[in-house]
C-alpha cells in the first residue's frame, strides 16, 4: 500500500470512523483508543506539575507493575537511566535476601516506582507494603490513573495521578497504557517530548480513522494466529499488543510476541500463510536492515500476511500492507505510546470478529478488570 493510498483511506475513513463508535459493541474501548491523542498532553502536564527533580530519580530505580502495567514499566525503564523493570508479580515472590542481592542499593536507599491503572492490583499493593517493611530507606513513587485507588492514598509516597479519563472503564487497558508510559518517559525525557508532543497528537488524531479502516480490512475470518514483531526498545509494544489480542479475543486468536532476529530460532514454525504478521519497524537504520531481511524471508517462504508499521523503506515491496508511523522521528525508546494504537485497533476488530464485546471480552469472568485479591504470604 502506497502512502498516497493511505491518505485516500484517511479521507474516506474520517467521517465513518468518528460516527460509528457509539453504535458498536465495544463502544467504550473504541472511544478510549480514539481519545488517546487528546489525553497525552494532560499526562505531560501532570509530570510538569509534579516538579520532580532529576537528582531524585538519578539513583538506581526499580519500575514495577502487574500485567499491562508491567509492560508499561518495561517501556519506561528502557529510557530511564540506571533503572530496571521488574514485574510486581516477580518482586512479590522474592525474599529479603533475594531482593537485597538483586538490588544492592535497597538496604540503604533506592527508588521503587509503581505503575498502575487502578492502583488496586493485589501484587502492586503488596509489593509496596513489602518493600516499605523490609527496606524502610527506599523511596517510593506511584504513577496511577486512579485517584481513589490504594496506591494513590499511601502516605510518604510521591504520587502522580493522571487525568481521570485515562482510568479506562473497559476491561482492557488502552489509553491507560499509553498515558502511563508517556508519563513515565516524561519524568526523565520531558525536554525531548514537550516540544514535539503537539504535532504528534495532531498527527495521531488525523491518522486514527485511517488506521482503524486498515485494521478492519486485515481482520479476516481465517486469522487464528498473530505474530507481533518488534526489537530493542520497541519490544514492550509487542508484548502489550500480544496481550491485547489474547484478552480481547478470549484466547480464540493465539498471538506471540518476538523480535525480528528471535523469530528464526523456533517461533517461525508458528506461522501459516494466513497468519497475520505485524512488524513494528525501528527508527534505527541498522535495525531496519535486519528487519528488511526477515520480512523478505517471510515473503519468500509465504509465511503470513505481512504488515509493516513504520517508515522504513527497505523491503516495502515485500509487505502486504504498510502503515505509516505516528512518531517516525523519535528514538525507539520514546515511540511506544505513539505507535501502539494500531495494534490496539487490530485487537479490537479481532474481538468483534470473534463475536465478543471488547469492553468485556470475558463475560464468564475468567479475567476481570482488576485481579481479585488473593492470599499474600510474608517472606
GIHU-V628562 format. One record per backbone hydrogen bond with DSSP energy under -1.0 kcal/mol. CO is the residue of the C=O (numbers start at 1). NH is the residue of the N-H. E is the energy in kcal/mol with one decimal. If there is no record, write none. Layout:
{{CO & NH & E} {CO & NH & E}}
This chain:
{{2 & 6 & -1.8} {3 & 7 & -1.7} {4 & 8 & -1.3} {5 & 9 & -2.3} {6 & 10 & -2.3} {7 & 11 & -2.1} {8 & 12 & -2.2} {9 & 13 & -2.2} {10 & 14 & -1.6} {13 & 17 & -2.8} {14 & 18 & -1.3} {15 & 19 & -1.4} {16 & 20 & -1.2} {20 & 23 & -2.6} {21 & 24 & -1.1} {26 & 30 & -2.4} {27 & 31 & -2.3} {28 & 32 & -2.4} {29 & 33 & -2.0} {30 & 34 & -2.5} {31 & 35 & -1.9} {33 & 36 & -1.1} {35 & 39 & -1.2} {36 & 40 & -1.9} {39 & 43 & -1.5} {40 & 44 & -1.7} {41 & 45 & -2.1} {42 & 46 & -2.0} {43 & 47 & -1.6} {44 & 48 & -2.2} {45 & 49 & -2.8} {46 & 50 & -1.6} {53 & 56 & -1.6} {54 & 57 & -1.2} {61 & 84 & -2.1} {62 & 113 & -3.1} {63 & 86 & -1.8} {64 & 115 & -3.1} {65 & 88 & -2.5} {66 & 69 & -1.5} {67 & 70 & -1.2} {67 & 71 & -1.3} {68 & 72 & -2.1} {69 & 73 & -2.2} {70 & 74 & -2.0} {71 & 75 & -2.1} {72 & 76 & -2.2} {73 & 77 & -2.8} {74 & 78 & -1.6} {76 & 79 & -1.6} {80 & 83 & -2.2} {84 & 63 & -2.3} {87 & 90 & -1.5} {87 & 91 & -2.3} {88 & 92 & -2.2} {90 & 93 & -1.0} {91 & 94 & -1.3} {95 & 99 & -2.5} {96 & 100 & -2.5} {97 & 101 & -2.3} {98 & 102 & -2.3} {99 & 103 & -1.9} {103 & 106 & -2.3} {105 & 109 & -3.2} {110 & 139 & -2.6} {111 & 62 & -2.6} {112 & 141 & -2.5} {113 & 64 & -3.1} {114 & 143 & -2.8} {116 & 145 & -1.1} {117 & 145 & -1.0} {119 & 151 & -1.5} {121 & 125 & -2.2} {122 & 126 & -2.4} {123 & 127 & -2.6} {124 & 128 & -1.6} {125 & 129 & -2.1} {126 & 130 & -2.5} {127 & 131 & -2.8} {128 & 132 & -2.4} {129 & 133 & -1.7} {130 & 134 & -2.8} {131 & 135 & -2.9} {135 & 138 & -1.7} {139 & 112 & -2.5} {140 & 158 & -2.4} {141 & 114 & -3.1} {142 & 160 & -3.1} {143 & 116 & -2.2} {144 & 162 & -2.9} {146 & 149 & -1.1} {150 & 153 & -1.1} {151 & 154 & -1.1} {158 & 142 & -2.7} {160 & 144 & -2.3} {163 & 166 & -2.3} {164 & 167 & -1.4} {166 & 168 & -2.1} {174 & 178 & -1.9} {175 & 179 & -2.0} {176 & 180 & -2.4} {177 & 181 & -2.5} {178 & 182 & -2.5} {179 & 183 & -2.5} {180 & 184 & -2.3} {181 & 185 & -2.8} {182 & 186 & -2.2} {183 & 187 & -1.0} {185 & 189 & -1.9} {189 & 193 & -1.8} {190 & 194 & -2.9} {193 & 197 & -1.5} {196 & 200 & -2.1} {197 & 201 & -2.7} {198 & 202 & -2.1} {199 & 203 & -2.4} {200 & 204 & -2.6} {201 & 205 & -2.5} {202 & 206 & -2.1} {203 & 207 & -2.0} {204 & 208 & -2.3} {207 & 211 & -2.6} {208 & 212 & -2.1} {209 & 213 & -1.8} {210 & 214 & -2.1} {211 & 215 & -2.1} {212 & 216 & -2.2} {213 & 217 & -1.8} {214 & 218 & -1.7} {215 & 219 & -1.4} {218 & 220 & -1.4} {220 & 223 & -1.8} {224 & 254 & -2.4} {225 & 276 & -2.2} {226 & 256 & -2.0} {227 & 278 & -2.9} {228 & 258 & -2.6} {229 & 280 & -2.8} {231 & 234 & -2.0} {232 & 235 & -1.8} {234 & 237 & -1.2} {234 & 238 & -1.1} {235 & 239 & -1.9} {236 & 240 & -2.1} {237 & 241 & -2.6} {238 & 242 & -2.3} {239 & 243 & -1.9} {240 & 244 & -2.3} {241 & 245 & -2.4} {242 & 246 & -2.2} {243 & 247 & -3.1} {244 & 248 & -2.7} {245 & 249 & -1.4} {246 & 251 & -2.0} {247 & 250 & -1.2} {249 & 252 & -1.9} {254 & 226 & -2.3} {256 & 228 & -2.8} {258 & 230 & -1.9} {259 & 263 & -1.5} {262 & 265 & -1.3} {263 & 268 & -1.8} {264 & 266 & -1.4} {266 & 269 & -2.0} {267 & 270 & -2.0} {268 & 271 & -1.5} {272 & 275 & -1.6} {275 & 305 & -3.5} {276 & 227 & -2.8} {277 & 307 & -3.1} {278 & 229 & -3.2} {279 & 309 & -3.4} {284 & 288 & -2.3} {285 & 289 & -1.2} {286 & 290 & -1.2} {287 & 291 & -2.5} {288 & 292 & -2.7} {289 & 293 & -1.8} {290 & 294 & -2.0} {291 & 295 & -2.5} {292 & 296 & -2.4} {293 & 297 & -2.0} {294 & 298 & -2.5} {295 & 299 & -2.4} {296 & 300 & -2.4} {297 & 301 & -2.1} {298 & 303 & -2.6} {305 & 277 & -2.6} {306 & 320 & -2.1} {306 & 321 & -1.8} {307 & 279 & -3.5} {308 & 323 & -3.3} {309 & 281 & -2.5} {313 & 316 & -1.6} {315 & 318 & -1.9} {321 & 308 & -2.5} {323 & 310 & -2.4} {327 & 330 & -1.2} {331 & 334 & -2.2} {332 & 335 & -1.3} {335 & 338 & -1.0} {335 & 339 & -1.9} {336 & 340 & -1.2} {340 & 344 & -2.0} {341 & 345 & -2.2} {342 & 346 & -2.1} {343 & 347 & -2.2} {344 & 348 & -2.2} {345 & 349 & -2.5} {346 & 350 & -2.3} {347 & 351 & -2.0} {348 & 352 & -1.9} {349 & 353 & -2.2} {350 & 354 & -1.6} {351 & 356 & -2.4} {352 & 355 & -1.8} {357 & 360 & -1.7} {359 & 171 & -2.3} {362 & 365 & -2.4} {379 & 96 & -1.1}}
